[in-house]
Amino acid sequence: MDLRSDLLVRPATEEDLPGLADLFWAARAAAAPWMPPSVHGFDEVRAHYLDLPQHGREAWLAEDGRGTVGFVTLKDDWLEDLYVRPDAQRDGVGATLLDLVKAVRPAGFALWVFESNGPARAFYARHGLVEREHTDGSDNDERAPDLRMSWSGGARRFVRRAFSSPD
């Protein structure tokens, strides 16, 4: 498991949501040229993250001494977002967040990734996700070829305990 001892992973609060747009924007820019630019402006992205709870989505943050260094958003059995601040990439943040997703979705989940985003595809494959479907991108906002990857489930018990929230 890639859980870093100095990393706090917790559910996002309403106060955290505005900052997700900033992190999204920075991570997305750093992913060029592998990832197409967002077709949505900053204000639209910010509104999207502010509305997460109203659309049945949950968000989790990863924090360390630098502040929020990554986040994931989930809806049902879909991992909708996994973004890590550029200066925190390759520090285990993404792996820790992916372990969290496996823990809170032990029956499995799926995600979409751009075909051109080789680093993300390799990351997900290293962590047990399998490419299931390739598309021409006609159904995504960027109109860029993408693919569906999935994880079939089977999270280990200790992973679930590591991320359980107190009731």
VMD Tcl script that builds the backbone (N, CA, C; Angstrom):
set m [mol new atoms 501]
animate dup $m
set s [atomselect $m all]
$s set {name element resname resid chain x y z} {
  {N N MET 1 A 0.844 -1.178 0.000}
  {CA C MET 1 A 0.000 0.000 0.000}
  {C C MET 1 A 0.885 1.234 0.000}
  {N N ASP 2 A 0.440 2.296 -0.666}
  {CA C ASP 2 A 1.253 3.488 -0.835}
  {C C ASP 2 A 0.912 4.606 0.136}
  {N N LEU 3 A 0.242 4.299 1.222}
  {CA C LEU 3 A -0.159 5.329 2.176}
  {C C LEU 3 A 1.071 5.992 2.776}
  {N N ARG 4 A 1.184 7.288 2.605}
  {CA C ARG 4 A 2.292 8.050 3.183}
  {C C ARG 4 A 1.927 8.448 4.594}
  {N N SER 5 A 2.867 8.358 5.506}
  {CA C SER 5 A 2.576 8.663 6.908}
  {C C SER 5 A 2.334 10.153 7.140}
  {N N ASP 6 A 2.860 11.030 6.279}
  {CA C ASP 6 A 2.681 12.467 6.468}
  {C C ASP 6 A 1.504 13.034 5.686}
  {N N LEU 7 A 0.726 12.166 5.086}
  {CA C LEU 7 A -0.380 12.597 4.241}
  {C C LEU 7 A -1.695 12.335 4.958}
  {N N LEU 8 A -2.511 13.359 5.078}
  {CA C LEU 8 A -3.846 13.225 5.648}
  {C C LEU 8 A -4.835 13.129 4.502}
  {N N VAL 9 A -5.661 12.086 4.511}
  {CA C VAL 9 A -6.707 11.929 3.504}
  {C C VAL 9 A -8.028 12.007 4.250}
  {N N ARG 10 A -8.905 12.902 3.783}
  {CA C ARG 10 A -10.172 13.108 4.478}
  {C C ARG 10 A -11.252 13.534 3.498}
  {N N PRO 11 A -12.517 13.360 3.895}
  {CA C PRO 11 A -13.599 13.856 3.033}
  {C C PRO 11 A -13.515 15.383 2.937}
  {N N ALA 12 A -13.805 15.894 1.774}
  {CA C ALA 12 A -13.816 17.349 1.585}
  {C C ALA 12 A -15.048 17.933 2.253}
  {N N THR 13 A -14.890 19.119 2.788}
  {CA C THR 13 A -16.014 19.857 3.348}
  {C C THR 13 A -16.452 20.910 2.336}
  {N N GLU 14 A -17.555 21.534 2.607}
  {CA C GLU 14 A -18.043 22.593 1.722}
  {C C GLU 14 A -17.013 23.712 1.578}
  {N N GLU 15 A -16.279 23.988 2.653}
  {CA C GLU 15 A -15.261 25.034 2.619}
  {C C GLU 15 A -14.087 24.668 1.710}
  {N N ASP 16 A -13.854 23.380 1.490}
  {CA C ASP 16 A -12.748 22.924 0.644}
  {C C ASP 16 A -13.051 23.033 -0.846}
  {N N LEU 17 A -14.319 22.999 -1.219}
  {CA C LEU 17 A -14.696 22.866 -2.619}
  {C C LEU 17 A -14.163 23.961 -3.543}
  {N N PRO 18 A -14.140 25.243 -3.140}
  {CA C PRO 18 A -13.607 26.259 -4.063}
  {C C PRO 18 A -12.151 25.991 -4.468}
  {N N GLY 19 A -11.352 25.449 -3.575}
  {CA C GLY 19 A -9.946 25.186 -3.871}
  {C C GLY 19 A -9.729 24.061 -4.865}
  {N N LEU 20 A -10.727 23.206 -5.065}
  {CA C LEU 20 A -10.571 22.106 -6.009}
  {C C LEU 20 A -10.390 22.624 -7.427}
  {N N ALA 21 A -11.058 23.709 -7.768}
  {CA C ALA 21 A -10.920 24.273 -9.112}
  {C C ALA 21 A -9.494 24.751 -9.356}
  {N N ASP 22 A -8.868 25.368 -8.361}
  {CA C ASP 22 A -7.481 25.821 -8.515}
  {C C ASP 22 A -6.556 24.635 -8.750}
  {N N LEU 23 A -6.735 23.583 -7.966}
  {CA C LEU 23 A -5.881 22.415 -8.112}
  {C C LEU 23 A -6.126 21.733 -9.454}
  {N N PHE 24 A -7.395 21.614 -9.850}
  {CA C PHE 24 A -7.736 21.052 -11.157}
  {C C PHE 24 A -7.007 21.811 -12.263}
  {N N TRP 25 A -7.107 23.133 -12.210}
  {CA C TRP 25 A -6.540 23.975 -13.258}
  {C C TRP 25 A -5.024 23.792 -13.341}
  {N N ALA 26 A -4.355 23.775 -12.208}
  {CA C ALA 26 A -2.897 23.625 -12.190}
  {C C ALA 26 A -2.481 22.242 -12.688}
  {N N ALA 27 A -3.161 21.205 -12.234}
  {CA C ALA 27 A -2.812 19.835 -12.637}
  {C C ALA 27 A -3.093 19.626 -14.118}
  {N N ARG 28 A -4.180 20.160 -14.576}
  {CA C ARG 28 A -4.549 20.000 -15.985}
  {C C ARG 28 A -3.531 20.696 -16.893}
  {N N ALA 29 A -3.100 21.887 -16.500}
  {CA C ALA 29 A -2.095 22.609 -17.292}
  {C C ALA 29 A -0.771 21.848 -17.312}
  {N N ALA 30 A -0.405 21.251 -16.177}
  {CA C ALA 30 A 0.859 20.517 -16.086}
  {C C ALA 30 A 0.819 19.222 -16.895}
  {N N ALA 31 A -0.367 18.731 -17.205}
  {CA C ALA 31 A -0.504 17.471 -17.946}
  {C C ALA 31 A -0.367 17.654 -19.456}
  {N N ALA 32 A -0.235 18.887 -19.909}
  {CA C ALA 32 A -0.023 19.119 -21.349}
  {C C ALA 32 A 1.353 18.584 -21.719}
  {N N PRO 33 A 1.528 18.007 -22.843}
  {CA C PRO 33 A 0.643 17.867 -23.993}
  {C C PRO 33 A -0.176 16.572 -23.986}
  {N N TRP 34 A -0.065 15.767 -22.912}
  {CA C TRP 34 A -0.757 14.475 -22.891}
  {C C TRP 34 A -2.258 14.612 -22.771}
  {N N MET 35 A -2.688 15.668 -22.137}
  {CA C MET 35 A -4.106 15.861 -21.880}
  {C C MET 35 A -4.582 17.087 -22.635}
  {N N PRO 36 A -5.682 16.983 -23.358}
  {CA C PRO 36 A -6.164 18.171 -24.071}
  {C C PRO 36 A -6.558 19.272 -23.091}
  {N N PRO 37 A -6.447 20.519 -23.487}
  {CA C PRO 37 A -6.858 21.612 -22.604}
  {C C PRO 37 A -8.349 21.518 -22.286}
  {N N SER 38 A -8.707 22.003 -21.131}
  {CA C SER 38 A -10.113 22.021 -20.749}
  {C C SER 38 A -10.878 22.952 -21.667}
  {N N VAL 39 A -12.060 22.553 -22.064}
  {CA C VAL 39 A -12.911 23.421 -22.879}
  {C C VAL 39 A -13.780 24.309 -21.992}
  {N N HIS 40 A -13.667 24.129 -20.681}
  {CA C HIS 40 A -14.452 24.905 -19.722}
  {C C HIS 40 A -13.560 25.953 -19.075}
  {N N GLY 41 A -14.075 27.163 -18.943}
  {CA C GLY 41 A -13.336 28.233 -18.291}
  {C C GLY 41 A -13.268 28.040 -16.787}
  {N N PHE 42 A -12.417 28.835 -16.146}
  {CA C PHE 42 A -12.211 28.689 -14.707}
  {C C PHE 42 A -13.508 28.836 -13.928}
  {N N ASP 43 A -14.329 29.829 -14.257}
  {CA C ASP 43 A -15.567 30.043 -13.506}
  {C C ASP 43 A -16.507 28.845 -13.626}
  {N N GLU 44 A -16.566 28.250 -14.796}
  {CA C GLU 44 A -17.413 27.075 -15.000}
  {C C GLU 44 A -16.873 25.871 -14.202}
  {N N VAL 45 A -15.558 25.714 -14.196}
  {CA C VAL 45 A -14.938 24.628 -13.424}
  {C C VAL 45 A -15.197 24.835 -11.937}
  {N N ARG 46 A -15.036 26.059 -11.474}
  {CA C ARG 46 A -15.276 26.362 -10.054}
  {C C ARG 46 A -16.731 26.061 -9.687}
  {N N ALA 47 A -17.670 26.472 -10.518}
  {CA C ALA 47 A -19.092 26.200 -10.253}
  {C C ALA 47 A -19.352 24.695 -10.203}
  {N N HIS 48 A -18.693 23.950 -11.085}
  {CA C HIS 48 A -18.836 22.490 -11.093}
  {C C HIS 48 A -18.436 21.904 -9.737}
  {N N TYR 49 A -17.288 22.310 -9.214}
  {CA C TYR 49 A -16.834 21.750 -7.941}
  {C C TYR 49 A -17.677 22.237 -6.768}
  {N N LEU 50 A -18.175 23.453 -6.827}
  {CA C LEU 50 A -19.055 23.940 -5.756}
  {C C LEU 50 A -20.361 23.154 -5.704}
  {N N ASP 51 A -20.797 22.639 -6.856}
  {CA C ASP 51 A -22.067 21.914 -6.936}
  {C C ASP 51 A -21.940 20.407 -6.710}
  {N N LEU 52 A -20.760 19.900 -6.384}
  {CA C LEU 52 A -20.584 18.449 -6.245}
  {C C LEU 52 A -21.627 17.792 -5.342}
  {N N PRO 53 A -21.858 18.313 -4.122}
  {CA C PRO 53 A -22.819 17.619 -3.245}
  {C C PRO 53 A -24.244 17.588 -3.801}
  {N N GLN 54 A -24.638 18.631 -4.543}
  {CA C GLN 54 A -25.990 18.680 -5.091}
  {C C GLN 54 A -26.200 17.643 -6.190}
  {N N HIS 55 A -25.128 17.100 -6.726}
  {CA C HIS 55 A -25.231 16.114 -7.802}
  {C C HIS 55 A -24.820 14.716 -7.359}
  {N N GLY 56 A -24.854 14.478 -6.039}
  {CA C GLY 56 A -24.583 13.143 -5.516}
  {C C GLY 56 A -23.135 12.714 -5.616}
  {N N ARG 57 A -22.224 13.663 -5.669}
  {CA C ARG 57 A -20.803 13.327 -5.772}
  {C C ARG 57 A -20.133 13.534 -4.424}
  {N N GLU 58 A -19.095 12.759 -4.190}
  {CA C GLU 58 A -18.304 12.952 -2.986}
  {C C GLU 58 A -16.881 13.301 -3.389}
  {N N ALA 59 A -16.229 14.081 -2.550}
  {CA C ALA 59 A -14.846 14.485 -2.804}
  {C C ALA 59 A -14.012 14.163 -1.575}
  {N N TRP 60 A -12.794 13.713 -1.837}
  {CA C TRP 60 A -11.805 13.425 -0.798}
  {C C TRP 60 A -10.543 14.208 -1.115}
  {N N LEU 61 A -9.894 14.719 -0.069}
  {CA C LEU 61 A -8.671 15.495 -0.217}
  {C C LEU 61 A -7.476 14.751 0.353}
  {N N ALA 62 A -6.312 15.042 -0.196}
  {CA C ALA 62 A -5.037 14.634 0.391}
  {C C ALA 62 A -4.312 15.915 0.773}
  {N N GLU 63 A -3.835 15.979 2.013}
  {CA C GLU 63 A -3.155 17.168 2.507}
  {C C GLU 63 A -1.832 16.781 3.151}
  {N N ASP 64 A -0.865 17.667 3.026}
  {CA C ASP 64 A 0.377 17.535 3.770}
  {C C ASP 64 A 0.801 18.935 4.188}
  {N N GLY 65 A 2.039 19.141 4.514}
  {CA C GLY 65 A 2.507 20.446 4.971}
  {C C GLY 65 A 2.345 21.559 3.957}
  {N N ARG 66 A 2.155 21.201 2.695}
  {CA C ARG 66 A 1.953 22.204 1.642}
  {C C ARG 66 A 0.490 22.605 1.494}
  {N N GLY 67 A -0.404 21.935 2.193}
  {CA C GLY 67 A -1.837 22.169 2.040}
  {C C GLY 67 A -2.455 21.031 1.244}
  {N N THR 68 A -3.509 21.332 0.504}
  {CA C THR 68 A -4.167 20.311 -0.316}
  {C C THR 68 A -3.268 19.997 -1.504}
  {N N VAL 69 A -2.889 18.714 -1.615}
  {CA C VAL 69 A -1.977 18.308 -2.686}
  {C C VAL 69 A -2.641 17.399 -3.709}
  {N N GLY 70 A -3.873 16.994 -3.443}
  {CA C GLY 70 A -4.580 16.161 -4.396}
  {C C GLY 70 A -6.016 15.950 -3.960}
  {N N PHE 71 A -6.824 15.476 -4.910}
  {CA C PHE 71 A -8.208 15.159 -4.578}
  {C C PHE 71 A -8.765 14.154 -5.565}
  {N N VAL 72 A -9.816 13.488 -5.120}
  {CA C VAL 72 A -10.607 12.620 -5.989}
  {C C VAL 72 A -12.062 13.000 -5.813}
  {N N THR 73 A -12.844 12.794 -6.884}
  {CA C THR 73 A -14.293 12.893 -6.769}
  {C C THR 73 A -14.883 11.589 -7.299}
  {N N LEU 74 A -15.960 11.174 -6.655}
  {CA C LEU 74 A -16.617 9.912 -6.970}
  {C C LEU 74 A -18.114 10.124 -7.092}
  {N N LYS 75 A -18.707 9.359 -7.975}
  {CA C LYS 75 A -20.165 9.271 -8.054}
  {C C LYS 75 A -20.497 7.832 -8.359}
  {N N ASP 76 A -21.248 7.236 -7.449}
  {CA C ASP 76 A -21.593 5.823 -7.575}
  {C C ASP 76 A -20.311 5.015 -7.770}
  {N N ASP 77 A -20.229 4.223 -8.831}
  {CA C ASP 77 A -19.030 3.403 -9.033}
  {C C ASP 77 A -18.100 4.006 -10.090}
  {N N TRP 78 A -18.083 5.344 -10.164}
  {CA C TRP 78 A -17.207 6.049 -11.108}
  {C C TRP 78 A -16.230 6.942 -10.362}
  {N N LEU 79 A -14.973 6.811 -10.705}
  {CA C LEU 79 A -13.956 7.759 -10.273}
  {C C LEU 79 A -13.961 8.863 -11.319}
  {N N GLU 80 A -14.495 10.020 -10.947}
  {CA C GLU 80 A -14.644 11.101 -11.918}
  {C C GLU 80 A -13.402 11.958 -12.039}
  {N N ASP 81 A -12.712 12.191 -10.951}
  {CA C ASP 81 A -11.515 13.034 -10.963}
  {C C ASP 81 A -10.464 12.449 -10.040}
  {N N LEU 82 A -9.233 12.514 -10.460}
  {CA C LEU 82 A -8.070 12.293 -9.595}
  {C C LEU 82 A -7.018 13.267 -10.091}
  {N N TYR 83 A -6.776 14.309 -9.292}
  {CA C TYR 83 A -5.810 15.338 -9.663}
  {C C TYR 83 A -4.834 15.552 -8.515}
  {N N VAL 84 A -3.573 15.742 -8.873}
  {CA C VAL 84 A -2.506 15.988 -7.911}
  {C C VAL 84 A -1.781 17.262 -8.326}
  {N N ARG 85 A -1.498 18.101 -7.339}
  {CA C ARG 85 A -0.753 19.330 -7.603}
  {C C ARG 85 A 0.553 19.007 -8.305}
  {N N PRO 86 A 0.955 19.810 -9.275}
  {CA C PRO 86 A 2.195 19.508 -10.007}
  {C C PRO 86 A 3.413 19.308 -9.111}
  {N N ASP 87 A 3.564 20.107 -8.048}
  {CA C ASP 87 A 4.742 19.962 -7.195}
  {C C ASP 87 A 4.648 18.780 -6.237}
  {N N ALA 88 A 3.524 18.075 -6.249}
  {CA C ALA 88 A 3.353 16.884 -5.397}
  {C C ALA 88 A 3.290 15.599 -6.220}
  {N N GLN 89 A 3.361 15.723 -7.529}
  {CA C GLN 89 A 3.310 14.528 -8.368}
  {C C GLN 89 A 4.564 13.694 -8.162}
  {N N ARG 90 A 4.382 12.389 -8.221}
  {CA C ARG 90 A 5.425 11.387 -7.993}
  {C C ARG 90 A 5.876 11.329 -6.536}
  {N N ASP 91 A 5.034 11.864 -5.634}
  {CA C ASP 91 A 5.302 11.796 -4.192}
  {C C ASP 91 A 4.427 10.755 -3.496}
  {N N GLY 92 A 3.677 9.962 -4.241}
  {CA C GLY 92 A 2.801 8.961 -3.643}
  {C C GLY 92 A 1.389 9.450 -3.364}
  {N N VAL 93 A 1.094 10.695 -3.683}
  {CA C VAL 93 A -0.235 11.258 -3.425}
  {C C VAL 93 A -1.286 10.549 -4.277}
  {N N GLY 94 A -1.039 10.427 -5.575}
  {CA C GLY 94 A -2.004 9.768 -6.454}
  {C C GLY 94 A -2.241 8.328 -6.052}
  {N N ALA 95 A -1.176 7.605 -5.703}
  {CA C ALA 95 A -1.315 6.209 -5.289}
  {C C ALA 95 A -2.129 6.104 -4.003}
  {N N THR 96 A -1.899 7.024 -3.074}
  {CA C THR 96 A -2.663 7.014 -1.829}
  {C C THR 96 A -4.140 7.295 -2.105}
  {N N LEU 97 A -4.414 8.271 -2.969}
  {CA C LEU 97 A -5.806 8.565 -3.306}
  {C C LEU 97 A -6.461 7.383 -4.025}
  {N N LEU 98 A -5.738 6.712 -4.883}
  {CA C LEU 98 A -6.294 5.554 -5.573}
  {C C LEU 98 A -6.554 4.417 -4.588}
  {N N ASP 99 A -5.674 4.236 -3.599}
  {CA C ASP 99 A -5.932 3.252 -2.543}
  {C C ASP 99 A -7.212 3.598 -1.791}
  {N N LEU 100 A -7.423 4.889 -1.546}
  {CA C LEU 100 A -8.654 5.327 -0.892}
  {C C LEU 100 A -9.867 4.924 -1.720}
  {N N VAL 101 A -9.817 5.191 -3.016}
  {CA C VAL 101 A -10.952 4.858 -3.881}
  {C C VAL 101 A -11.220 3.359 -3.826}
  {N N LYS 102 A -10.184 2.552 -3.849}
  {CA C LYS 102 A -10.361 1.095 -3.744}
  {C C LYS 102 A -11.001 0.729 -2.414}
  {N N ALA 103 A -10.651 1.454 -1.362}
  {CA C ALA 103 A -11.212 1.177 -0.042}
  {C C ALA 103 A -12.688 1.557 0.053}
  {N N VAL 104 A -13.070 2.700 -0.528}
  {CA C VAL 104 A -14.462 3.139 -0.411}
  {C C VAL 104 A -15.351 2.567 -1.517}
  {N N ARG 105 A -14.753 1.951 -2.518}
  {CA C ARG 105 A -15.491 1.264 -3.585}
  {C C ARG 105 A -14.921 -0.152 -3.736}
  {N N PRO 106 A -15.027 -0.974 -2.681}
  {CA C PRO 106 A -14.400 -2.296 -2.708}
  {C C PRO 106 A -14.973 -3.243 -3.763}
  {N N ALA 107 A -16.150 -2.966 -4.261}
  {CA C ALA 107 A -16.732 -3.815 -5.310}
  {C C ALA 107 A -16.215 -3.439 -6.695}
  {N N GLY 108 A -15.445 -2.361 -6.775}
  {CA C GLY 108 A -14.874 -1.944 -8.047}
  {C C GLY 108 A -15.398 -0.598 -8.506}
  {N N PHE 109 A -14.732 -0.050 -9.514}
  {CA C PHE 109 A -15.104 1.246 -10.073}
  {C C PHE 109 A -14.502 1.356 -11.461}
  {N N ALA 110 A -14.939 2.379 -12.184}
  {CA C ALA 110 A -14.429 2.646 -13.525}
  {C C ALA 110 A -14.105 4.132 -13.626}
  {N N LEU 111 A -13.379 4.478 -14.672}
  {CA C LEU 111 A -13.035 5.865 -14.942}
  {C C LEU 111 A -12.793 6.025 -16.432}
  {N N TRP 112 A -12.789 7.273 -16.888}
  {CA C TRP 112 A -12.428 7.619 -18.258}
  {C C TRP 112 A -11.098 8.340 -18.224}
  {N N VAL 113 A -10.232 8.049 -19.163}
  {CA C VAL 113 A -8.950 8.716 -19.287}
  {C C VAL 113 A -8.713 8.982 -20.772}
  {N N PHE 114 A -8.103 10.115 -21.081}
  {CA C PHE 114 A -7.824 10.417 -22.482}
  {C C PHE 114 A -6.790 9.440 -23.022}
  {N N GLU 115 A -7.025 8.964 -24.220}
  {CA C GLU 115 A -6.107 8.030 -24.865}
  {C C GLU 115 A -4.698 8.607 -24.940}
  {N N SER 116 A -4.586 9.905 -25.174}
  {CA C SER 116 A -3.284 10.556 -25.310}
  {C C SER 116 A -2.543 10.710 -23.984}
  {N N ASN 117 A -3.216 10.476 -22.864}
  {CA C ASN 117 A -2.606 10.682 -21.552}
  {C C ASN 117 A -1.879 9.414 -21.097}
  {N N GLY 118 A -0.778 9.126 -21.787}
  {CA C GLY 118 A 0.017 7.941 -21.489}
  {C C GLY 118 A 0.462 7.836 -20.046}
  {N N PRO 119 A 0.936 8.925 -19.413}
  {CA C PRO 119 A 1.341 8.808 -18.010}
  {C C PRO 119 A 0.195 8.374 -17.092}
  {N N ALA 120 A -1.001 8.907 -17.294}
  {CA C ALA 120 A -2.141 8.502 -16.452}
  {C C ALA 120 A -2.524 7.053 -16.727}
  {N N ARG 121 A -2.547 6.668 -17.988}
  {CA C ARG 121 A -2.882 5.284 -18.332}
  {C C ARG 121 A -1.901 4.314 -17.682}
  {N N ALA 122 A -0.615 4.643 -17.737}
  {CA C ALA 122 A 0.402 3.781 -17.125}
  {C C ALA 122 A 0.237 3.733 -15.604}
  {N N PHE 123 A -0.070 4.874 -14.989}
  {CA C PHE 123 A -0.306 4.932 -13.543}
  {C C PHE 123 A -1.442 3.999 -13.157}
  {N N TYR 124 A -2.580 4.135 -13.840}
  {CA C TYR 124 A -3.726 3.291 -13.506}
  {C C TYR 124 A -3.435 1.819 -13.758}
  {N N ALA 125 A -2.753 1.499 -14.831}
  {CA C ALA 125 A -2.409 0.103 -15.125}
  {C C ALA 125 A -1.498 -0.458 -14.032}
  {N N ARG 126 A -0.521 0.328 -13.573}
  {CA C ARG 126 A 0.368 -0.115 -12.488}
  {C C ARG 126 A -0.411 -0.446 -11.234}
  {N N HIS 127 A -1.539 0.198 -11.056}
  {CA C HIS 127 A -2.345 0.009 -9.850}
  {C C HIS 127 A -3.529 -0.920 -10.074}
  {N N GLY 128 A -3.460 -1.725 -11.129}
  {CA C GLY 128 A -4.422 -2.805 -11.308}
  {C C GLY 128 A -5.652 -2.497 -12.130}
  {N N LEU 129 A -5.752 -1.317 -12.722}
  {CA C LEU 129 A -6.892 -1.024 -13.575}
  {C C LEU 129 A -6.629 -1.563 -14.975}
  {N N VAL 130 A -7.689 -1.952 -15.638}
  {CA C VAL 130 A -7.604 -2.586 -16.946}
  {C C VAL 130 A -8.375 -1.746 -17.963}
  {N N GLU 131 A -7.789 -1.586 -19.157}
  {CA C GLU 131 A -8.479 -0.870 -20.229}
  {C C GLU 131 A -9.598 -1.748 -20.753}
  {N N ARG 132 A -10.817 -1.199 -20.812}
  {CA C ARG 132 A -11.998 -1.971 -21.195}
  {C C ARG 132 A -12.641 -1.519 -22.494}
  {N N GLU 133 A -12.583 -0.217 -22.790}
  {CA C GLU 133 A -13.310 0.303 -23.952}
  {C C GLU 133 A -12.590 1.527 -24.483}
  {N N HIS 134 A -12.407 1.592 -25.789}
  {CA C HIS 134 A -11.810 2.759 -26.442}
  {C C HIS 134 A -12.900 3.469 -27.238}
  {N N THR 135 A -12.906 4.818 -27.201}
  {CA C THR 135 A -13.897 5.577 -27.973}
  {C C THR 135 A -13.193 6.616 -28.836}
  {N N ASP 136 A -13.946 7.186 -29.750}
  {CA C ASP 136 A -13.396 8.238 -30.609}
  {C C ASP 136 A -13.500 9.619 -29.963}
  {N N GLY 137 A -14.063 9.700 -28.762}
  {CA C GLY 137 A -14.177 10.959 -28.044}
  {C C GLY 137 A -15.408 11.769 -28.374}
  {N N SER 138 A -16.268 11.259 -29.216}
  {CA C SER 138 A -17.437 12.042 -29.616}
  {C C SER 138 A -18.401 12.315 -28.462}
  {N N ASP 139 A -18.275 11.573 -27.355}
  {CA C ASP 139 A -19.163 11.793 -26.216}
  {C C ASP 139 A -18.530 12.604 -25.089}
  {N N ASN 140 A -17.286 13.046 -25.241}
  {CA C ASN 140 A -16.710 13.876 -24.176}
  {C C ASN 140 A -16.610 15.326 -24.646}
  {N N ASP 141 A -16.491 16.223 -23.697}
  {CA C ASP 141 A -16.491 17.651 -24.011}
  {C C ASP 141 A -15.337 18.070 -24.913}
  {N N GLU 142 A -14.180 17.439 -24.738}
  {CA C GLU 142 A -13.003 17.818 -25.513}
  {C C GLU 142 A -12.991 17.207 -26.907}
  {N N ARG 143 A -13.871 16.255 -27.147}
  {CA C ARG 143 A -13.934 15.536 -28.432}
  {C C ARG 143 A -12.594 14.867 -28.749}
  {N N ALA 144 A -11.954 14.333 -27.704}
  {CA C ALA 144 A -10.664 13.657 -27.833}
  {C C ALA 144 A -10.847 12.174 -27.519}
  {N N PRO 145 A -10.211 11.285 -28.256}
  {CA C PRO 145 A -10.336 9.854 -27.981}
  {C C PRO 145 A -10.020 9.541 -26.516}
  {N N ASP 146 A -10.831 8.682 -25.952}
  {CA C ASP 146 A -10.632 8.309 -24.560}
  {C C ASP 146 A -10.872 6.824 -24.376}
  {N N LEU 147 A -10.651 6.363 -23.159}
  {CA C LEU 147 A -10.906 4.959 -22.882}
  {C C LEU 147 A -11.383 4.790 -21.453}
  {N N ARG 148 A -12.182 3.761 -21.289}
  {CA C ARG 148 A -12.711 3.408 -19.976}
  {C C ARG 148 A -11.787 2.363 -19.383}
  {N N MET 149 A -11.372 2.613 -18.147}
  {CA C MET 149 A -10.575 1.655 -17.399}
  {C C MET 149 A -11.379 1.275 -16.167}
  {N N SER 150 A -11.133 0.088 -15.645}
  {CA C SER 150 A -11.853 -0.317 -14.449}
  {C C SER 150 A -10.973 -1.139 -13.522}
  {N N TRP 151 A -11.390 -1.157 -12.280}
  {CA C TRP 151 A -10.801 -1.994 -11.242}
  {C C TRP 151 A -11.922 -2.880 -10.740}
  {N N SER 152 A -11.698 -4.177 -10.696}
  {CA C SER 152 A -12.754 -5.157 -10.425}
  {C C SER 152 A -13.096 -5.344 -8.963}
  {N N GLY 153 A -12.371 -4.741 -8.079}
  {CA C GLY 153 A -12.678 -4.888 -6.660}
  {C C GLY 153 A -11.698 -5.810 -5.968}
  {N N GLY 154 A -11.966 -5.996 -4.676}
  {CA C GLY 154 A -11.117 -6.869 -3.888}
  {C C GLY 154 A -10.159 -6.118 -2.992}
  {N N ALA 155 A -10.558 -4.917 -2.528}
  {CA C ALA 155 A -9.676 -4.152 -1.637}
  {C C ALA 155 A -9.352 -4.968 -0.397}
  {N N ARG 156 A -8.122 -4.870 0.006}
  {CA C ARG 156 A -7.689 -5.586 1.204}
  {C C ARG 156 A -8.302 -4.934 2.432}
  {N N ARG 157 A -8.506 -5.734 3.470}
  {CA C ARG 157 A -9.103 -5.236 4.706}
  {C C ARG 157 A -8.346 -4.063 5.294}
  {N N PHE 158 A -7.019 -4.143 5.371}
  {CA C PHE 158 A -6.269 -3.078 6.016}
  {C C PHE 158 A -6.390 -1.763 5.255}
  {N N VAL 159 A -6.641 -1.797 3.966}
  {CA C VAL 159 A -6.854 -0.569 3.210}
  {C C VAL 159 A -8.148 0.080 3.676}
  {N N ARG 160 A -9.209 -0.698 3.831}
  {CA C ARG 160 A -10.482 -0.148 4.274}
  {C C ARG 160 A -10.335 0.490 5.646}
  {N N ARG 161 A -9.627 -0.165 6.564}
  {CA C ARG 161 A -9.460 0.388 7.906}
  {C C ARG 161 A -8.660 1.676 7.872}
  {N N ALA 162 A -7.677 1.764 6.990}
  {CA C ALA 162 A -6.828 2.947 6.946}
  {C C ALA 162 A -7.597 4.200 6.583}
  {N N PHE 163 A -8.696 4.058 5.866}
  {CA C PHE 163 A -9.442 5.224 5.407}
  {C C PHE 163 A -10.835 5.324 5.996}
  {N N SER 164 A -11.150 4.512 6.976}
  {CA C SER 164 A -12.499 4.581 7.524}
  {C C SER 164 A -12.663 5.872 8.306}
  {N N SER 165 A -13.820 6.479 8.185}
  {CA C SER 165 A -14.074 7.711 8.913}
  {C C SER 165 A -14.865 7.386 10.165}
  {N N PRO 166 A -14.612 8.110 11.245}
  {CA C PRO 166 A -15.321 7.829 12.492}
  {C C PRO 166 A -16.811 8.152 12.346}
  {N N ASP 167 A -17.631 7.333 12.943}
  {CA C ASP 167 A -19.097 7.565 12.923}
  {C C ASP 167 A -19.546 8.226 14.183}
}
mol reanalyze $m
mol bondsrecalc $m
mol representation Tube
mol addrep $m
